[in-house]
Amino acid sequence: MLRKNQLLVCAAFSASLVVASCSGSDSGEASARPAGGPAAKGGSGGRVLTLAETDITVARRANMIDGVAITGTLRPIETVDVRARIEGVLQGVFVREGDYVRAGQLLARFESSGQESTLQSAAAERAAAQGDLATAEWRLTQSEQLFKQGAIAEEELRSSRAAVGAARAKLAAANSQVRSSSLNRRDTRVLAPTSGTVEKRFVETGEHLNTGGQLFTVVRNDILELAAAVPEKQANSVARGQSVQFSANGQSFEGRVARLSPTVDPASRSITVYVQVPNPTGALKGGTFATGTVLSRTISNALVIPVSALRQSPRGGQIVYKVVQGSVDTATVRVGIVDDRTGIAEALSGVADGDSLVSGNVGSLGKGMKVQVVGAGRGQGTRASAPGAGTPPRSP
């Protein structure tokens, strides 16, 4: 009887353990779910990736420029150092940095009393030499007549001729001295050698300068020039007269290829291309860094996508991630020309006009991943843009 009671107690205890275990399992599963909400669908594979609207770019058609990209610093077409041609003291300095001057305009003046005196003395000596020559020529005429009449010896005639020659030489020397003195007096006036802007002024009134001392730097910036290195393999794509589109400091402007280096630099394996940019209003400043494209051709109605949307596939090709009905899809893309300056590329296949492409740095992506675009109600991302095409309205 005792044995039977013990068996009944054990069976009841085991049953209570099973019930308690089942009850604990149910309570643990319930605590793993959000209170009052359903469980996430599909486990970890059903997570939704949230993207900003700026991470999505819409492929579109636009005109695209094919050419050679160049960069460099814009320099004034001409920079002139104005130096003193004489030694002396500056009597006046009439321009400052930033002043626009025209060719021949008076910039400064040296004290000129010494040059004036020298010129007057040279002029007096020239007048005396002219008188001496006139006297010598008259005596020669008289000597010739007397020699014909036999009144004087031949030696006197030769002496008269020599006197005329000496008087002419003296007059020539006097004329040279007058010209030299005139130049010295002229050089007391410092004139602008070209039209342009005074970049630097190195002197003040009252300073003593030696010959060759620097007074000003004048730059001519109505035309700016850019010297750019073009790789050897692209050298044949550039020719004199080609148009160049530039951008600098948020401005767009155009120039033309003016000159090309005739040889390839053996160190860099490139040629130097010189591009001139008209700047009649002075809106562009010398020393501005600019990026540009030497235009080879314009591709009309090209399908434009951002370079940032292109990714390398494991097989070595290029792919893009599309957002199709809230999911990520992949497509292999064949790329045409690439404009590194504007960050756009031509898609020849694999992408259609209006496709939404992931162009932001959003980490790892996979085909079939669910995507939610924050702000998608205002538009489906930005649109790929080409230079000069403007920014079209966002698609609904």
Order of alpha helices (4+ residues) and beta strands (2+ residues): alpha-beta-beta-beta-beta-beta-beta-alpha-alpha-beta-beta-beta-beta-beta-beta-beta-beta-beta-beta-beta-beta-beta-beta-beta
